[in-house]
Amino acid sequence: MLGRELTRLLASRDDAETTALGSRDCDITDRAAVESLIMRIRPEVIINCAAYTAVDAAEDAPGAADTLNHLAPAYIAAATRKAGALLIHVSTDYVFDGRATTPYTEGDPTAPLGIYGTTKLLGEKAVMESGCRYAIVRTQWLYSSIGKNFMLTMLRLFETKQGIAVVNDQTGSPTYAADLANALTSIALGFAEGQEGVYHFSNAGSCTWYDFAISIAALHATPCEIRPIATADYPTKATRPRYSVLSKEKISATFGISVPHWRDGLKRCFEALTADSQ
Ligand SMILES: NC(=O)c1ccc[n+]([C@@H]2O[C@H](COP(=O)([O-])OP(=O)(O)OC[C@H]3O[C@@H](n4cnc5c(N)ncnc54)[C@H](OP(=O)(O)O)[C@@H]3O)[C@@H](O)[C@H]2O)c1
């Protein structure tokens, strides 16, 4: 999802030559393939959007999640170093346990609750320890007019169900993948010496999944009834953080990146959805 948004954004700009690669072009768990590809293309910046993102499935596949979220970033980082490039690596709010009550800063202690968060955190550490130039960008609650995500799932359910129940005790910031793509592009084009580090990016404001579903319904004008429920009433294999709002002060101050409100992102995503379907 993010990779496609980024590709779409970069294709519309003429200040960056881009090579967009999917899993069929390169298996990032193949160390030799990663190195030979990067040494052949010799990019100035590499943005890694690939990951094992099936949060619940990861609980039953820790080895596969570790290979993709921990070892593969290590391979990419090693090749990035060899090529003298910059690596922008995408990570997650699931590195936190969700016990905070105010937005998480980059320096807050990490304590992942499940395999996905644990392996993504190991991936972050591998990038940091690789010796390459890097920016790690943690994000959350991504959605887009393309790919598999909560917003598109809601739209499908609105068409097929008379009523649905949505969790109302997990708080975060729904983030339009196009806004994250824009932030990653700003880092790629503006990165300077001494800016290595971890950064947080999500849309501004916060809400629960239930609030988000209500806002999607308002734009879609559905008769489907949406009912708030507790996490305890919707058990999942992996435990999610109850609160994972991210502070965006560092990324704004360092790169001058603006952070649109999630409601504004949602409106623009609906416009993109309409444009995509025409
Ligand atoms: N989605 C969210 O809400 C969310 C929240 C926080 C952080 N993030 C992070 O944001 C980033 C992007 O997430 P996303 O939702 O856009 O992910 P996504 O839609 O699940 O895409 C993951 C991509 O990884 C590719 N991939 C899987 N195995 C691969 C391999 N061995 N070699 C090369 N590519 C491989 C997949 O290709 P195939 O489809 O061909 O397998 C797919 O294109 C990830 O780092 C994720 O951890 C996402």
The ligand as an SDF file (V2000), in Angstrom:
LIG
                    3D

 48 52  0  0  0  0  0  0  0  0999 V2000
   -0.4830   -0.7010    7.4270 N   0  0  0  0  0  0  0  0  0  0  0  0
   -0.3520   -0.0990    8.5950 C   0  0  0  0  0  0  0  0  0  0  0  0
   -1.3390    0.2830    9.2480 O   0  0  0  0  0  0  0  0  0  0  0  0
    1.0170    0.1540    9.1730 C   0  0  0  0  0  0  0  0  0  0  0  0
    1.1120    0.7160   10.4510 C   0  0  0  0  0  0  0  0  0  0  0  0
    2.3790    0.9740   10.9890 C   0  0  0  0  0  0  0  0  0  0  0  0
    3.5080    0.7040   10.2400 C   0  0  0  0  0  0  0  0  0  0  0  0
    3.3880    0.1390    9.0020 N   0  0  0  0  0  0  0  0  0  0  0  0
    4.6200   -0.1320    8.2660 C   0  0  0  0  0  0  0  0  0  0  0  0
    4.5440    0.5810    7.0350 O   0  0  0  0  0  0  0  0  0  0  0  0
    5.2170   -0.1470    6.0010 C   0  0  0  0  0  0  0  0  0  0  0  0
    4.2910   -0.3320    4.8130 C   0  0  0  0  0  0  0  0  0  0  0  0
    3.1400   -1.0390    5.2320 O   0  0  0  0  0  0  0  0  0  0  0  0
    1.9740   -1.4150    4.2090 P   0  0  0  0  0  0  0  0  0  0  0  0
    0.7230   -1.4740    5.0020 O   0  0  0  0  0  0  0  0  0  0  0  0
    2.0710   -0.5540    3.0060 O   0  0  0  0  0  0  0  0  0  0  0  0
    2.3940   -2.9100    3.8580 O   0  0  0  0  0  0  0  0  0  0  0  0
    1.7330   -3.9280    2.8030 P   0  0  0  0  0  0  0  0  0  0  0  0
    0.6550   -3.2830    2.0320 O   0  0  0  0  0  0  0  0  0  0  0  0
    1.4390   -5.1880    3.5750 O   0  0  0  0  0  0  0  0  0  0  0  0
    2.9410   -4.1970    1.8180 O   0  0  0  0  0  0  0  0  0  0  0  0
    4.0490   -4.9720    2.2040 C   0  0  0  0  0  0  0  0  0  0  0  0
    4.8450   -5.2130    0.9640 C   0  0  0  0  0  0  0  0  0  0  0  0
    5.9770   -6.0150    1.2950 O   0  0  0  0  0  0  0  0  0  0  0  0
    6.2180   -6.8500    0.1650 C   0  0  0  0  0  0  0  0  0  0  0  0
    7.0020   -8.0160    0.5320 N   0  0  0  0  0  0  0  0  0  0  0  0
    6.6380   -9.0600    1.3030 C   0  0  0  0  0  0  0  0  0  0  0  0
    7.6220   -9.9720    1.3500 N   0  0  0  0  0  0  0  0  0  0  0  0
    8.6210   -9.5070    0.5630 C   0  0  0  0  0  0  0  0  0  0  0  0
    9.9010  -10.0130    0.1860 C   0  0  0  0  0  0  0  0  0  0  0  0
   10.3730  -11.1790    0.6770 N   0  0  0  0  0  0  0  0  0  0  0  0
   10.6570   -9.2890   -0.6690 N   0  0  0  0  0  0  0  0  0  0  0  0
   10.1980   -8.1110   -1.1410 C   0  0  0  0  0  0  0  0  0  0  0  0
    9.0050   -7.5630   -0.8140 N   0  0  0  0  0  0  0  0  0  0  0  0
    8.2260   -8.2690    0.0170 C   0  0  0  0  0  0  0  0  0  0  0  0
    4.8200   -7.2530   -0.2610 C   0  0  0  0  0  0  0  0  0  0  0  0
    4.8430   -7.7320   -1.5830 O   0  0  0  0  0  0  0  0  0  0  0  0
    3.7800   -8.8430   -2.0570 P   0  0  0  0  0  0  0  0  0  0  0  0
    2.4400   -8.2330   -1.8490 O   0  0  0  0  0  0  0  0  0  0  0  0
    4.1280   -9.0870   -3.4630 O   0  0  0  0  0  0  0  0  0  0  0  0
    4.0100  -10.0110   -1.1400 O   0  0  0  0  0  0  0  0  0  0  0  0
    4.0880   -5.9330   -0.1590 C   0  0  0  0  0  0  0  0  0  0  0  0
    4.1920   -5.2040   -1.3380 O   0  0  0  0  0  0  0  0  0  0  0  0
    5.6990   -1.4460    6.6700 C   0  0  0  0  0  0  0  0  0  0  0  0
    7.0150   -1.2670    7.1020 O   0  0  0  0  0  0  0  0  0  0  0  0
    4.7980   -1.5920    7.8810 C   0  0  0  0  0  0  0  0  0  0  0  0
    5.4110   -2.3430    8.9100 O   0  0  0  0  0  0  0  0  0  0  0  0
    2.1740   -0.1330    8.4520 C   0  0  0  0  0  0  0  0  0  0  0  0
  1  2  1  0
  2  3  2  0
  2  4  1  0
  4  5  1  0
  4 48  2  0
  5  6  2  0
  6  7  1  0
  7  8  2  0
  8  9  1  0
  8 48  1  0
  9 10  1  0
  9 46  1  0
 10 11  1  0
 11 12  1  0
 11 44  1  0
 12 13  1  0
 13 14  1  0
 14 15  2  0
 14 16  1  0
 14 17  1  0
 17 18  1  0
 18 19  2  0
 18 20  1  0
 18 21  1  0
 21 22  1  0
 22 23  1  0
 23 24  1  0
 23 42  1  0
 24 25  1  0
 25 26  1  0
 25 36  1  0
 26 27  1  0
 26 35  1  0
 27 28  2  0
 28 29  1  0
 29 30  1  0
 29 35  2  0
 30 31  1  0
 30 32  2  0
 32 33  1  0
 33 34  2  0
 34 35  1  0
 36 37  1  0
 36 42  1  0
 37 38  1  0
 38 39  2  0
 38 40  1  0
 38 41  1  0
 42 43  1  0
 44 45  1  0
 44 46  1  0
 46 47  1  0
M  CHG  2   8   1  16  -1
M  END
$$$$
